[in-house]
Amino acid sequence: MKTIRRIAVLVLLASFTQAAEFFRDGDRVVFLGDSITEQKLYTTYIEAFALTRHPDWKLTFRNAGWSGDTAWLRQRAHPDENKLFAAQGEELKAMVGKSVGDGLARDVLPLKPTAVTIDFGMNDHAYQAFRPDIFRAYAASQTELVNVLKKNGARVALLTSQPIEEKGPDPDKDIRNLSLRQFADGLRDVARTNGALFVDQFDPYLAILMRERATDPQAQVGGGDAVHPGPAGQTIMAWAILKSLGATPLVSSAEIKCGWWIRAKNEQNCNVSNIQLADGALSFDRLDRALPLPVDTRAETALKLAPIVADLDVYSLKVTGLKAAIYALSIDGCAAGTVTKAELEKGWNMSLVKSPMLDQARKVLALVFQKNELFFNRWRNVQLNPSRQSELPELDRQIAELEAKIDEARTPKPHHFEMKPVSSQPNG
């Protein structure tokens, strides 16, 4: 029994190590998937997280999602699916090899990715009870995707789909979700066998859905429709994916100790300087090496459904030794809110506080959305249209210009903090 437990611990530690190393400095990341990926929501949220969490990294992201697509890249290679589902052995391998190979060669490999996330399953299961013949083609195709991408120098993360969110008290009993559950279990085996990272968003999303439906059978978690979550649902997806990819909570953290000797201590991913305490008011300068997570303003309900802030967005300030019960915070001369002495002593997570840092992160998110729309137009409407090839250089220039703006926008800046004692209660 001790041996079994030790093996389980080692496997768990190995999975964390693999996940923590998925995104790296210098990466060219491609998001491959179906219409849920083509929506450019969860992918943009993941991209914005990586860009703001690692502002000194050189990172490039491209979205290669295609509505209606499957693991065998039906929308790009158009195989005969009846023959594909009937095929086995070498015949199946040959069909999958051609279909996947052709699709990747046109839409993914020219981007020279070093990391690829793959989100298929929703269309693959055909919105019906589990069919072993379809799953056989799905598993063979996912295997081929991994092998081809790895051969071309890319690390691969295989993502389950999120569950279907039809209204009703028991989404876990929906025949389509039962099928997706089996596809997800099978994908785990494919990832383990072929050296890819397995990312499960099905279970975390379904757990939230089941919890909400227990109190309200008509509750909507994701917005959008049953298959295509809106910003809130795709923020939950991004949260689940990022956790599996090794994302950690810390943005930055600092502690200031006020006493006979005022000093900063335990600075993590930031520098605090010019600390002054006069007439009960504390002031200091802070330069962070990351920005808070820019949650889409359309998706703020997601923060009440999943522990997104605790898991991904800890921008902390701890202050001990102050005298007053309540303090008003201003950053760069602008009011940012109030905080109690007790909250400061415990460690105050300022990630959602109105601040120049959060405004800066949201500017990054807006620019990333703009860049992704531009790349989508370049790829789908121009690159794949032989009559419009002359437009490509200008579009590439515009994309490069936007990426330069993103790099500038995500560079942290120093800020001046002032905390003055007040007598009123916190306003929230």
C-alpha positions in Angstrom: 0.0 0.0 0.0 2.9 2.4 0.8 4.4 1.6 -2.5 1.2 2.4 -4.3 0.8 5.7 -2.5 4.4 6.6 -3.2 3.9 6.0 -6.9 0.7 8.0 -6.9 2.5 11.0 -5.3 5.4 10.7 -7.8 2.9 10.7 -10.7 1.1 13.7 -9.3 4.4 15.6 -8.8 5.5 14.7 -12.3 2.2 16.0 -13.8 2.6 19.3 -11.9 6.2 19.6 -13.2 5.1 19.0 -16.7 2.3 21.5 -16.4 4.4 24.2 -14.9 6.7 24.1 -17.9 4.1 24.2 -20.7 4.4 27.9 -21.6 8.0 29.2 -21.9 9.8 32.3 -22.9 10.1 32.4 -26.7 7.0 30.3 -27.3 4.9 30.5 -30.5 1.6 29.2 -29.3 -1.2 27.9 -31.5 -4.7 27.3 -30.3 -6.3 24.5 -32.4 -10.0 23.6 -32.1 -13.5 24.0 -33.3 -16.1 26.8 -33.1 -15.6 27.2 -29.4 -11.9 28.0 -30.1 -12.9 30.1 -33.1 -14.9 32.3 -30.7 -11.6 33.8 -29.6 -12.7 34.0 -26.0 -11.0 31.4 -23.8 -8.0 31.6 -26.0 -7.7 35.4 -25.7 -8.1 35.1 -21.9 -5.3 32.6 -21.7 -3.1 34.7 -24.0 -3.8 37.9 -21.9 -2.9 36.0 -18.7 0.4 34.8 -20.1 1.3 38.2 -21.5 0.6 40.1 -18.3 2.0 37.5 -16.0 5.3 37.3 -17.9 5.7 40.7 -19.5 9.4 40.1 -20.1 8.8 37.0 -22.1 8.7 37.0 -25.9 5.4 35.3 -26.7 3.4 34.9 -29.9 -0.1 33.5 -30.0 -2.3 32.4 -33.0 -5.8 31.1 -33.0 -6.4 28.3 -35.6 -10.0 27.4 -34.5 -12.5 26.4 -37.2 -16.2 26.1 -36.6 -17.5 22.6 -37.0 -14.0 21.0 -36.9 -13.0 17.7 -35.4 -9.8 15.9 -34.4 -9.5 14.5 -37.9 -9.7 18.1 -39.2 -12.8 17.6 -41.2 -13.2 21.3 -42.1 -9.6 21.5 -43.5 -9.1 18.1 -45.1 -12.7 16.8 -45.7 -12.2 13.0 -45.4 -15.1 10.6 -46.1 -16.3 10.2 -42.5 -18.4 7.0 -43.2 -15.2 5.3 -44.4 -13.2 6.8 -41.6 -15.5 5.5 -38.9 -15.6 2.0 -40.5 -11.8 1.9 -40.9 -9.5 0.0 -38.5 -5.9 -0.9 -38.2 -3.6 0.3 -41.0 -6.5 1.6 -43.1 -7.6 3.9 -40.2 -4.0 5.0 -39.6 -3.5 5.9 -43.3 -6.8 7.9 -43.5 -6.1 9.8 -40.3 -2.5 10.4 -41.4 -3.6 12.0 -44.6 -6.4 14.1 -43.1 -4.5 15.3 -40.1 -1.3 15.8 -42.1 -3.0 17.9 -44.7 -4.8 20.1 -42.2 -1.8 20.7 -40.1 0.4 21.4 -43.1 -1.9 24.2 -44.3 -3.1 25.9 -41.1 -0.6 25.1 -38.2 2.9 24.0 -39.2 3.6 27.2 -41.2 3.2 29.1 -37.9 6.2 27.1 -36.6 4.6 26.5 -33.2 6.5 25.5 -30.1 3.4 24.9 -28.1 -0.1 23.8 -29.2 -3.3 23.4 -27.3 -6.0 21.2 -29.0 -9.6 21.5 -28.0 -11.7 18.9 -29.9 -14.6 16.6 -28.9 -17.8 18.6 -29.1 -18.4 17.9 -32.8 -16.5 14.6 -32.7 -19.0 12.9 -30.5 -21.8 13.9 -33.0 -24.2 15.0 -30.2 -25.4 11.5 -29.6 -24.8 8.5 -27.4 -21.2 7.2 -27.3 -20.2 5.4 -30.5 -17.1 3.3 -30.3 -16.5 3.7 -34.1 -16.4 7.5 -33.9 -14.3 7.4 -30.8 -11.8 5.1 -32.5 -11.3 7.7 -35.2 -11.1 10.4 -32.6 -8.4 8.7 -30.6 -6.4 7.8 -33.7 -6.7 11.4 -34.9 -5.6 12.9 -31.5 -2.7 10.5 -31.5 -1.7 11.6 -35.0 -2.0 15.3 -34.0 0.3 14.8 -31.1 2.9 12.8 -33.1 3.0 15.2 -36.0 3.3 18.3 -33.8 5.9 16.8 -31.6 7.9 15.7 -34.6 7.8 19.3 -35.7 9.1 20.6 -32.4 5.9 21.5 -30.5 4.8 20.6 -27.0 1.1 19.6 -27.0 -1.7 19.9 -24.5 -4.9 17.9 -25.2 -8.0 19.6 -23.9 -11.3 17.9 -23.2 -14.4 19.9 -24.3 -16.5 21.6 -21.7 -19.9 19.9 -21.1 -23.1 20.8 -22.9 -25.2 23.2 -20.9 -28.8 22.4 -21.7 -31.2 23.7 -19.2 -32.4 21.1 -16.6 -31.5 19.8 -13.2 -29.3 16.9 -14.3 -26.8 17.9 -17.0 -24.7 14.9 -15.9 -27.3 12.6 -17.2 -27.6 14.2 -20.6 -26.8 11.5 -23.1 -24.4 13.8 -24.9 -22.5 14.7 -21.8 -22.3 11.0 -21.0 -20.7 10.6 -24.4 -18.3 13.5 -23.8 -17.4 12.0 -20.5 -16.2 8.9 -22.3 -14.3 10.9 -24.9 -12.6 12.8 -22.1 -11.6 9.6 -20.3 -10.2 8.2 -23.6 -8.3 11.5 -24.3 -6.5 11.1 -21.0 -5.2 7.8 -22.1 -4.1 9.2 -25.5 -2.2 12.0 -23.7 -0.5 9.6 -21.3 0.5 7.2 -24.0 1.8 9.8 -26.4 3.6 12.2 -24.1 1.1 15.1 -24.2 -0.3 17.2 -21.4 -3.9 16.3 -20.5 -6.1 19.2 -19.6 -9.6 18.5 -18.2 -12.1 21.3 -18.3 -15.1 19.0 -18.5 -15.1 18.0 -14.8 -14.5 21.4 -13.3 -17.1 23.0 -15.5 -19.6 20.2 -14.9 -19.1 20.5 -11.1 -19.9 24.2 -11.2 -22.9 23.5 -13.4 -24.2 20.7 -11.1 -23.8 22.9 -8.0 -25.8 25.8 -9.6 -28.5 23.5 -11.0 -29.0 22.0 -7.5 -30.6 25.3 -6.4 -31.9 26.5 -9.8 -32.6 23.9 -12.5 -32.6 26.7 -15.1 -29.4 28.4 -14.0 -27.0 29.4 -16.7 -23.3 29.3 -15.9 -21.7 30.2 -19.2 -24.1 32.4 -21.1 -24.1 32.0 -24.8 -25.9 28.8 -25.9 -25.7 25.2 -24.8 -22.6 24.4 -26.8 -20.9 27.8 -27.1 -20.4 29.5 -23.7 -20.3 33.3 -23.6 -17.6 35.3 -21.8 -18.4 34.0 -18.3 -18.4 30.4 -19.3 -15.2 30.8 -21.3 -13.5 32.5 -18.4 -14.3 29.4 -16.4 -12.8 27.3 -19.2 -9.7 29.5 -19.2 -9.4 29.1 -15.4 -9.6 25.3 -15.6 -7.2 25.2 -18.6 -4.6 27.5 -17.0 -4.6 25.6 -13.8 -3.7 22.4 -15.8 -1.1 24.3 -17.8 0.7 25.1 -14.5 -0.5 28.7 -13.9 0.0 29.9 -10.3 -1.8 32.6 -8.3 1.0 35.0 -7.6 1.1 38.3 -9.5 3.2 39.9 -6.9 3.3 40.3 -3.1 4.9 42.8 -0.7 4.9 43.3 3.1 5.7 46.5 4.9 6.4 46.5 8.6 5.8 49.7 10.4 7.6 50.2 13.7 10.6 51.9 15.0 12.2 50.8 11.8 9.9 51.0 8.7 10.9 48.5 6.1 9.7 46.3 3.2 10.1 42.5 3.5 9.1 39.4 1.7 8.9 41.1 -1.7 7.9 38.6 -4.3 8.0 39.7 -8.0 8.1 43.4 -7.0 10.2 46.1 -5.5 9.0 48.5 -2.8 11.0 51.7 -2.1 10.7 55.2 -0.7 8.6 54.1 2.3 7.5 57.0 4.5 5.1 57.1 7.6 4.0 60.6 8.6 1.0 61.7 10.7 -0.3 58.1 10.5 -0.3 58.1 6.7 1.9 55.5 4.8 3.3 56.1 1.4 5.6 54.1 -0.8 6.6 53.3 -4.4 6.0 49.9 -5.9 7.3 48.4 -9.1 5.8 45.0 -10.0 7.1 42.5 -12.5 3.6 41.4 -13.5 0.1 42.8 -13.9 -3.2 41.6 -12.4 -5.3 39.2 -14.4 -7.5 41.3 -16.8 -10.9 39.7 -16.4 -13.3 40.6 -19.2 -15.9 43.0 -17.8 -18.5 40.9 -19.6 -17.5 37.9 -17.5 -17.4 39.2 -14.0 -20.1 36.7 -12.9 -17.6 34.0 -13.4 -15.7 35.3 -10.4 -18.6 34.2 -8.2 -18.8 30.7 -9.7 -15.1 29.6 -9.7 -12.2 30.5 -7.4 -10.5 32.4 -10.3 -9.0 35.1 -8.1 -7.6 32.7 -5.5 -6.2 30.4 -8.1 -4.9 32.9 -10.7 -4.9 36.4 -9.4 -3.1 37.3 -6.1 -1.8 40.8 -6.1 -1.0 41.2 -2.4 -0.1 44.0 0.1 0.5 43.2 3.7 1.1 46.0 6.3 1.7 45.5 10.0 2.1 48.1 12.7 -0.4 50.7 11.6 -2.6 52.3 14.2 -5.9 53.4 12.6 -8.7 51.0 11.9 -9.4 52.0 8.3 -7.3 53.5 5.5 -8.1 55.2 2.2 -5.8 54.1 -0.6 -4.8 56.3 -3.5 -2.5 55.2 -6.3 -0.8 57.9 -8.4 -3.1 60.4 -6.8 -6.3 58.6 -7.7 -8.7 57.1 -5.2 -8.5 53.3 -5.2 -10.7 52.3 -2.3 -10.6 51.7 1.4 -9.2 48.8 3.5 -9.2 47.9 7.1 -6.2 47.4 9.4 -7.2 43.8 9.9 -7.3 43.2 6.1 -3.8 44.7 5.7 -2.4 42.6 8.5 -3.8 39.5 7.0 -2.6 40.4 3.5 -4.9 42.3 1.1 -5.5 41.0 -2.4 -5.7 44.1 -4.5 -6.2 42.3 -7.8 -9.7 43.6 -8.3 -9.1 47.0 -6.8 -9.6 49.9 -9.2 -6.0 50.8 -10.0 -3.7 51.9 -12.8 -2.3 48.3 -12.9 -5.7 46.8 -13.6 -6.5 49.5 -16.2 -3.2 48.6 -17.9 -3.9 44.9 -17.9 -7.4 45.6 -19.4 -5.7 47.7 -22.1 -3.6 44.6 -22.9 -6.7 42.4 -23.1 -8.4 44.9 -25.5 -5.3 45.0 -27.8 -5.1 41.2 -27.8 -8.8 41.0 -28.9 -8.0 43.4 -31.7 -4.9 41.5 -32.8 -6.8 38.2 -32.8 -9.6 39.5 -35.0 -7.0 40.9 -37.4 -5.1 37.6 -37.6 -8.4 35.7 -38.1 -9.2 38.0 -41.1 -5.7 37.5 -42.4 -5.9 33.8 -42.2 -9.4 32.8 -43.1 -10.4 35.6 -45.5 -7.2 36.5 -47.2 -4.6 33.8 -46.9 -7.0 31.0 -48.0 -8.3 33.2 -50.9 -5.8 33.0 -53.9 -7.2 36.2 -55.3 -6.2 38.3 -52.2 -2.6 37.3 -51.7 -1.4 40.8 -52.4 -3.1 42.0 -49.2 -0.9 39.8 -46.9 2.1 42.0 -46.5 0.0 44.9 -45.3 -2.0 42.7 -42.9 1.3 41.3 -41.5 2.5 44.8 -40.9 -0.6 45.7 -39.0 -0.4 42.6 -36.9 3.3 43.3 -36.0 2.3 46.9 -35.1 -0.4 45.6 -32.8 1.9 43.1 -31.2 4.5 45.9 -30.6 1.7 47.9 -28.9 0.8 44.9 -26.7 4.4 44.5 -25.6 4.6 48.1 -24.7 1.2 48.0 -22.9 2.2 45.0 -20.8 5.4 46.5 -19.4 4.9 47.2 -15.7 5.4 50.8 -14.5 6.2 52.1 -11.0 3.3 53.5 -9.0 3.1 55.7 -5.9 0.8 54.4 -3.1 -0.6 56.6 -0.3 -2.7 55.2 2.6 -4.3 57.7 4.9 -6.3 56.9 8.0 -10.1 57.6 7.8 -12.9 57.3 10.3 -15.7 56.0 8.1 -16.5 52.4 7.4 -15.1 50.8 4.2 -17.3 51.4 1.2 -16.5 48.0 -0.2 
